[in-house]
């Protein structure tokens, strides 16, 4: 539990908090619910940066997201970051954090909704705890922990489902490692942050409702593949004894494939099996990260290169011209 001052401080506004809206192929109706909830949380007149990140977005997703950016956040400093290829989560978020300007940045999954008061409370907690670099609400929904309400508390790990990030400090600590295309980038980051002396705070008195969408067979295969191929890098990269951990991981992989087959989950089994084919490469990558850990200096060099592959521009309604 945190000291009482963390609960007593109250903010006057949220203009120093930016919000990132990452989109790929989300259905427009999902985005409508998401933006409505975020707008209710930021409140009327919010002037922080609302950054839409189009991660190889489908045309219908892009059109809906741009319209919602203007209509739901009319007073915000609106901007759009466009990538013609799918960058994955870690790379897209690093570029988004680099393009933001606020003291804090809210990173939330587009298939979820913050409850009113979430953003302000997370910012208050970070205000009062200068060694904390992430603050997260309780996440409620299918497959989530559904933490009961309670005071802010320091924890060893936080999911990237909904996070308020201390922007400059997180970038200085290396942000998310671009090695992790999708899944486990948060688990790698919180290990590095804690090793550097930063605190991670769970704030279960506020909630983020995470309504996971239904999965197609292709979606299940891709989810299991991405998760398995990144976790087999993560485990070995951060292991105290990498060789025994790698051997144990391979055994768990075989058991997992058998379990999925027994349950009739052929796409899940196929995804994990495909990831196993990448295990030798994953072990080499993990060994390289152990020799030369990811940090702020390496992130800065990566951003210098990656900025050339994306476009960032102010969002304006069609037909308007920039002010002279």
N, C-alpha and C positions, 0 to 999 in steps of 0.2 A: 504494500500500500504506500502511496506517496504522502509526502508531508501535507498538512492542512492548507498551506498557501496555494497549492496546485488546485484546490477546490474553491478557493475564495476569489481568485482573480476573474474579472469579467471584462470582455472586450467591448469596444464601442462599434466596431465594424469589421468587414471581411474583405476590404479592398486590397489588402496585402496577401490575399489567398487566391491563387490561380486554380483553374480546373481543366483537366485534360479529358477530352472525349475521343477515345480511340475507336475507330470503326473499320470493319473489313467487309463482311457480308451479312450484317444484321438486318432482320426484317424491319421496315419502317415503324410498324406499330410498337415494337419493343423499344425503339429509340424515343418514340413519343412519351412512353411511360417514364423512361429514364430521365429525359430532359425536364419533364414536368416536376419530377421529384427533386432533381438538383436545383432547379429554379426556385422551388419552394424553400429549399434549405439555404440558398445564398440570400434570398429575400429580394424585395424590390430595390432598384437603384444600385445593385452590386456593380462595381467598376473594376473588378479584377480581370485578369486575362482569361478568356474562354477560348481554349485552343483545341480546334478540331484536327485530329490526326487521321488522314485518309490513308490507310495502310493497304494499298492496292484495292481500294474500295469498289464494290459493285456500283454501277451507275445509279440504281434506285436507292441504295444505301447512302451514297454521296449526296444525292439531291435532297433526300429527307433530312439528313444530318445538317446540311447547310441552311435549309429553311428553318429548322428548329434552333440552330445557333442564333439566327437573327430574331426570331419571334419570341423565344423564351429568355434570351439574355440581351435585351435591347441596349442596355447601358454599359455592357461589358466592353473591354478591349478585345474585340473578336479577331481571331487569326486562324488561318488554315495551313497546316503542314501536309503536303502531298508527296507520297512516295509511289512511283509506278510499280514497284514490286513489294511483295509481302516481306516486311522486315522482321516479323515476329514481335513478341511483346517487349523483350529487353531492349533491343535496338531502337524500336519506336519510342519507348518511354525515355530513353537517354536523350534522344533528339528532341523530344517534347520538353523535357526538363531544361535542356539547353535553350530552347526557344521561349520559355516562360521568363517572367520578370519578378514574380512575387516572392515574398519571404518564404511562403509555404505553397505547396502544390498538392492538390487532391488527385489521386490516381484511383479510379474505381472501375470495376467491370461494367460494361454497358448492359448486361442482363440483370442488373440489380438496381435498387432504389434506396437512397439514404432517407432515414426518417428525419422530420424537422428537428433542428437543433443539433444534428450530428456534427456538422462542419464547425460551427462556432465552439462547441465543447472541445473538439479535438485541438483546435487552435489555442484555446485557453490553456489546455494541459501542456502543449509544447511551449507556450509563452512562459509558463511557470517552471519548466524543467529544461534548462539550457543544455544539459547533456543528452537529452532525448532527441533522436533524429527521425524516428517514425512514431506515429500514434495511429491506432486502429480501433474501430468500434467492434462491438459484438456482431458477428455475422450470423444471420438467421436464414434458414431455408433448407431444402433437401440436401442431406449429406453434410451439413455444417454443424459446428459445435453447439450453436444456440446457447452461448454463455448467459447465465442469469445476470440481472442488473447488479452493479456493484461499483465501488470506487476505482479510480485509475490504479493500475498495478504494473510494475516492471515484469517483463516476461522474457523468455529465452528466444522465442520465435514468433513471427507474425506472418500471416498469409498476405499475399499481394492483392487479394480480392478487393479490399478497400483500405487505402492508406492515405494519411496526411504526412507529407514528407517535408523536412527542413531542406529546402532546395539546394542552396549553395554548399552546405555542409555535406549533403549526400553526394553531390557531384564531386566534391573534393576527396571524398572517400572512395570514389570509383564508380558510383551509380550502380546500375545493373551491368553485369558482365555480358557483352554481346555474344559470347560463346553459347549462352543459353537461349536458343531460338524461341522456345515456347515451353513453359513449365519449369519449375525449380530455380528460376532466376531470383525469386524472392528468398529461397532457402540458402542459396549461395551468398546473397547480399547480407542477410542478417547474421550469418556466420562471420563475415568480414567486419561488419559494423561492430558487433559485440567484441571481437578480438581487438578492435581499435579503441575500445572504451566507451562506445556510444550505448545509450539505453533505448530499448524498445518498449513502448507503453501500450497496454490494452486498456481501453476505456469502455467497459461493458455497460455503462449507464446510458449509452447511445447505441443505436442499431443501424445496420445496413441489411436490407432484405435482399437476398441473393436467389432469384428465381431461375434456376438453370433450365434452359430450353431442352426439348426432346432431342434425342440423338438418332441420326441415321446410321446404318451399318458402316458407311464410309466415315462418318464422323467418329464413331467408336474406334475404328481402326486407327485413324489419325491421332486421336487423343491418346490411346495407349502407346502408339509408336513414339510420339513426341515425349510423353512422360517417361517412358522406359529409357529412351536414348539419352535424355538429359540426366536422369537420376543415376545412371551408371557412370557418368562423369562426376557428378556431385559427390557420390559416396566415396569414390577412390580419391578424388581431389582433397577432401577434407579428412580422410581417415588417418588415424594415428599409425596404423600398420596397413599400408595399402595392399600388399600382396595377399595376406589372409582375407582382407575385406573383398578384394576382387574375386577370389575363389568362392567366398560365401555368396557373393552377389550372383555369380553364375548358377550356383545351386538354386538360389531363390528364383531365378529367371525360369529355369526348367520347371520347377514346381508351379510357378504362376501360370505358365502355358498349359500345363496339365489341368490345373484347376479351372481355367477358363474353358477348356475343351469339355471337361466334365459337366460344367454348367450350361453347355450349349452356346457359349459366347465365342463363335468362330472369328468374328472381326477382332475382338479383343485379343484372342490368342495369336492371330496373325500379326497384329501390331507389335506385340511383345517379341514374337519370333523374329520379325524384321529388325527390331532394335538389337537383338542379340548378334545379328550379322555385323553390326557396327561396333560391337564391344572392343575389338582390338584397337580401332581408331580412337574410341572413347578413352581407353586406358592411356594411349599415347598423349592425348590432349590433356587428360588429368595430370599426367606426370609433368607435362610442360608448365601447367599452371602451378603445380607445387614448387617447381624450380623458380618460377618468376610469377609471383601472385599478381592478380589484377589490382590496380590502384588508380588514384586520381590522375597521375601523370600519364598512364597508359590510356585512360578514358579521354583525356584532352587530345592526345595524338589521334585517337580513333575518331573523335568528333570532327577534327580538322579535315579528315578525309571524307567522312560520311555526309557532312553538310552539302557537299557538291552533288550528291545524288538525290536530294529532296528540294522541294520548293516551299518557302514560307512567305505568305503574303497576308495583308490585312483583309478581312472579310467585308465586302460591300455588296449591297443589292445589285442585281444586274442592271446595267445602264448608267450607274453612277460613276463619277470620276473622282480621283483623289483630290483633296484640297490643295490649292496652289500655295 
